[in-house]
Amino acid sequence: MTFFKPGHFIMFHSTMTFSQFYLSSKSRWLRAMVAVVVVYIFVQVSWTSREYIRPCCMDAQHVSTSGFKEHYKWTCIDRLANRHKRVEDIYCIVLPEFLPHIKNPCFYDYGSKHRELRCLPYFYIIGMDKSASTDLHSRLAKHPLVMENRGNLGKETAYWSWYRYGIFNKKTVNRKMYLDDYLTMFADTAKMIQDANRTQIITGDATPMDLWDFRSWPSIPQNAHKEEPEVLTPHLIQYIHQGRTPKFIIQLREPVERLYSDYIFLKYGNNPTEFHKHSMEAIDLMNNCTGNHSRRFCYFSKALYQKLPARLHLGCYSVFLKEWFNVFPRSAFLITRTDEYMKDMSATLTRVFQFMDLPTPPQDQMADILNQTRRHVTQKKAGKIRPETVTALRKFYDDCNKETAELLQDDRFLWSDHYT
């Protein structure tokens, strides 16, 4: 079916005004089509000319007027991202002010018929993969004032690093996740606070990929046409928390041990011989890249990540820590070692509780927390790492370890005691 005949088109442009063309049309469907086009253009212009606010925050009288947005260098670029199923522009979102009498960052959603409390995490366990972060969170969640979320294992949303970009490790997923979906992950905590007036309970997001997985940085609108990223996950979290700094917990493991556990767990291979071969290939790939590009370019590269036969770069902790420390103060982070956690869980958990301003549980509850079964342990390795593999990997990680120790001002992260 032809909607506009050539004669009509020429007449409109050569001899008629728009109103004359519209009124002279003898066809009802043609008039209807013209009206639809006009309305569509009006809606598009109106939509793109105003600040985009998520449905949860459409009632402008409840939106924050504290001026927190003026602090940020970056502004909203892609207001229509959600409509067109692109990666959501976090800087186009305005949340209401957090409620001061609630310890967890929560606000009232006035976008529906009934007022609903919605929450972000109070704390994040952002790393590191295969460093007992799952076990740490499972024990932390036994505290009477800590709630799990609706993510994997009750702790892992994978929103900031994977699902908001429509990926799952090296695969794509059918639907991107939006902030509205992310808030739903903490609905149980919000309901508990709202229904039972439990204003001191908190919840968290323990996604270990958040520390390091910045592969999708080109999809962030503020990074468009950049050779290297300016905006990463830390910037987005800082913005959405409106200047109310969350608590960050990072548990680090000796890099060579971490890599072998990661390698077996993700089924890159299953024995020391394969691990040696793939480790050498990964070292060559990383060295070739850093010989021609910056470390940020290589460590945040999606193309290189797809090629790596072992996730070697994750153990260079300083590269990723710098990105977080550039955004949040050092005091916002508690950084522990996996081996020390395993040797003395009581001491580590006590530090964690103090860091999060939680009371130490009663002795009987603490005993239950300490005596629970370990969570998410990698299957037994098929033999020890070959000595030549250890030597090559330690050489690769040597500069990174020195940088990490200097950055943290803590020589424990040289892992010297681990190597003796």
N, C-alpha and C positions, 0 to 999 in steps of 0.2 A: 504494500500500500504506500502511495506517495502522499506525504503530508502537505507539502507545499509544491504547487505546480509552478513551473518556471515563469509563467506569465504573472502570477501573483507576486513572486519574488521581485521581478523587475519593476512591476508597477509600484510596489511599496517603496523601493529605493529611488525611483526616478520621478514620480509624479505625486505621491501621497505622503502625508504625515502618518505617524503611527495610528493616531485616533481615527483618521479617515479610513485607513486600511482596515482597522478593526471593525468599525461600524458598517463599512460597505460589504463586508463578508456575508455572503448568503448562506454559508454553511455553519451549522451549529458546532460541529466537531472542530472546525478550524478556529472559531472563536474560543472554544474551550481550550484548545491547545495553546493559543496565544496567551490566554489567562494563566494557564499553568506555568508557562515559561516565565512570565512576569513575576508571579508569586515566588517561583524557585529562585530567581535572581535576587529578589528582595530579601528572602530568607538567608541566602548565602552571604550577601553583603552585611546584613544585620548581625549574623552569627560571627563572622570573622572580624567585625569591627569592635566587638566587646571582649572583655576578659573572660576566658573560659573557666567556669567553676564546676566541679564535679557535682552530680546530682545530690550528693549528701550535704552539699553546702550552698544550695541555691538561694536560701533565705538570707539575703544580704545583711539583715540586721544582726545576724548571729556570726557573721564572718569577722575574723580578727581585724582590728583596726590599729593594732599596736605598732605597725610599721616595720615588722620583722623583714618584709620582703626587700625593703630599700637597702638592706645590708648586702645583698647578693649581687655579684657582678653580672650574672646571666639572667636573661628574661625569657618569657614565654615566646616560642617561635611557631610551634605546630598545634594550633588550637583544635584542628579537626582530625588529629591523629587517631583517636578512638573510633570516630565515625568510619574512617577508611582503613581500619584495622592495621594501622602503623604502630610503631613503638610509642607508647604514651609519653608525652612531654610533661615531665614532673613539674617543671616550672610554670605550667599553665594551671596548676591546681592550687586552690586556696582552701585551707581547712579552717574551721572555727578555732578559737583559742582553746587550749587545753584547760581542763577544770582544775583549779589550784588545790582543791581539797582531796584530790585523788592522786596517789603516789605514781601510778602508771599514767603515761600520757594518753588521756582519753578526752573526747569531746562529744557533744550532743549532735546527732544527725537530725536536722529538721526537714530533710528532703522527702520524708514519707508522712503519712497521716498521723502516725504516732511517734513521739520523741523517742529516739533510740540512742543508746550510748555506744560509741565505737572507739576502738583503741589501737594504738601502735605498740610495738615492743618497748619495754623499759630497758631491756638489755639485749645485746647481740653476742653470741659466741661465733666469731667469724673465721675461726680456723684452729688448727690446720687439718686438712684431710689426713686420715689414718694417724691421728695423734691423740686418740681417746677422747675427742670432743663429745662424741655421742654418750659415752659412759659418764663423762662429767655432767652433761646436761641431765641425764636420767637420774643421777643422785641429787643434783640441784633441785629438780622438779619434785623431789620427795619433801622438800621443805614446805611446811604448812601454808606459807604465804606466796608460793610460786606455782603458777599454772602452766600447763603445757599448751601448745597451740594445735591447730587441726592439720598441720603438715605431716610429712613422713616421720614415723617414729615419735610423733607428738612434739617434734622440735624443729624440723627442717622444712622451710617453705620453698626454698630455691627461687624465690621471687626476684631478688635484686640481681642475681648473677645469671639465671637461666630463663625462668618462665616469662618474665616480662618481655624478653626478646624472642620468645617462641622457640627456645632450644632446650634440649635435655642432654647434657654432656656433648657428644658429637652429632646428635640427631636433632631434627626439627620436630616440633609438636604442632598439632592442628590449630591450636588457639593460643594467642598471647594472653598473658595475665595482666590485669590492670590493678591500679591501686585499690579500687573498690573491692576486687577479689581478695587482695592482700589483707585488707581490714577485716574481711570475713574470717580469715584464719584465726583471729583473736576474739571471735564472737563469744566464746565460752567465758573468757575472762570478763568481757564487758557485761555479759548477762549476770555473772556472779556479783560484780560490783554494783550493778543497778538493782538487782532483785534483793540481794542480801545486805547491801550497804557495806560491802567488804572493801573499804577504800584503801587499805594498805596492801592488798594482794597485787602481784605483778606477773607479767608474762614476758617471754623472750622469743627470739628467733635464733636458732642455732644451726645456721647454714654455713658449713666450713668453706664453701666455694667463694663466699662473699669477700674473703680476704684477698684473693688473688685473681679470680676469673673476670678479667676486664675485656675479654675478646670482642664483645659486642659494642665496644665504645663508638664505632662509626655510626651505629643506629641511634645514638643520642642526638637529638636535633642540634644542640649547641656545639656539637663536634663536626658539623657538616663542613666538608671541604678542608678539613685539617689533616696534616700528615701524622700528627700525634694528638692524643686526647687532651682536652682541657678540662672536661667534666667527666668524672667517674662516679662509681657507687658512693664513695664518702660524701661527695658534694650533694648528691641527691638525697641521701639520708639526712644530712645536715639541714637542707632546705625544708624537707617535709616535717622535721621535728621542731621547726620554728625557733631555733636557737636554744631549745632545751636539750642539752647534750645527753645522749644515751650512755649507758655503761657498755664497754666492749671488753670481752674476754677472749684471749688468744692462747691456745696451748700449742707449743712447738715441740717437735720431736727431732732427735738427731737426724740430719738430712738423708744419710745413706740408708739407715734403717727405715725411715719413712718411705723412701722411694721403693724399696723392695716390697714392703707391705702393700703399698699402693699398686704396684705392678701385679702382684698376685691377686689382690682383691678385684681389680678391674679386668683380670684375665687377659692382660697383654701377653702373658706367658706363664709357665708354671714350674720352672726349674732354674737353678743357678747358671747353667750354660746359656739358656735363652736370655736370661737377665743380663749376663755379661755382654752378649752380642748386641742387644738392644740398647744397653746403656752406652756403649761405645758409639753406636749410630746416633743416639740422641745428643751426646757430647759434640760430635762432629757437626750436626745440624745447628746446634745452638752457637757454637764457635764461628761457623760460617756466616750465620746471620749477624751476630754482634760484630763481626769483622767488617761489615758493610753498613750496619745500621746501629742506632742507639739501643741500649738494653730495653728501654720502655717499648720501643717499636717491636722488638723480638718477643719479649715476654708477654706482651698484650696482643700478639698476632694470632688471628683465627686460622690463617693459612698454615702457619708453622705448627700450631697446636694439632691440627688435623694430621700432620705428617709425623709427629713425634711418636716413636715406638715405646716410649716410657716418659712419664710426666716429670722429667728431670728438673725443669725450671721452678717448680713449686717450692723446692728446698732452698732457693735463694731468697730467704725471707725479707732481707733488707729492701729489695726492690719494691715489694708490695707494702711493707710497713711505712715507707716514706710517703706513699700516696695518702695513707690514712693520717699520718702525723702532720701532713701539710694542711689538713682540714680541721682535725680535732686536737685538743690539748693532750699532752702526754698523760695527764692525770685521769683522762677518760678511759685508759686502758689498764687492764691487769693481764700480765703476760707470764705464763707458767711453763714449766718443762714437763713433758710427758713422763719421763723416768722418775722425776721427783714426785709427781702425782701418784704414780703407781706404788712407790715406796712408802709414802706417807699421805694417804688420802685425807686423813683427818686434818692435817696441817693445811693442805691445799684448800679443802672445802671451807675451813674456818676463814682463810684469807678471802675466799670468794664471797662468803656471807658478809664479812666486814666491808668488802669493796662495794657490795650492793646495798649496804645499809639495812641488812636483815639481822634480826636477832639470832644468836646461835640456838639451834633446837635443843630441847631437853635431852638429857643423856640417853634415855631409852630410844627416842626418835633418831638421835645421831647414830646409835648402834645399828638400828635398822637400815639407815642410809648406807653405812659402811659395809654391812654384811650382805647387801643384795648382790645378785649375780652380775658379772661384768657384761656389758652390752656391746653388741656389734663387733666382736673379735674376729679378725681375719683368720681364715682356715690355716691349719698348720702348713708352714712352708716346706717345700720339697728340697730340703738341704740348706746348708749355710751358704752365704754369699762367698764367691771365690775371692781369695786375697788380692789378686790383681784387679778385680772389679772394685773392691774397697779402696785400693790405692788410687785408681784413676778417678773415682768419684770424689774422694776426699780432696784431691788436687783441684778438681773442678769447683768444689764448694768452698775452698779455703778463703778466697777473697770475700765471698758472700758472708761467711761466718764472721770474718773480721769486721765487715761493715755492720752486720747485725749487732755484734757485741758493742761496737762503738756507738751505734744509734741508740741502743738501750742502756748504754753505760753500765754494762753488766758482762763480765768475762765468762760467766757461766754459759753464754751462748757461743763461745768458741768451741765448746764441747770437748775441751782438753781432757777432762776427767773421764770422758767416755772413750777416749782413744788410748788411754794408758792401760 
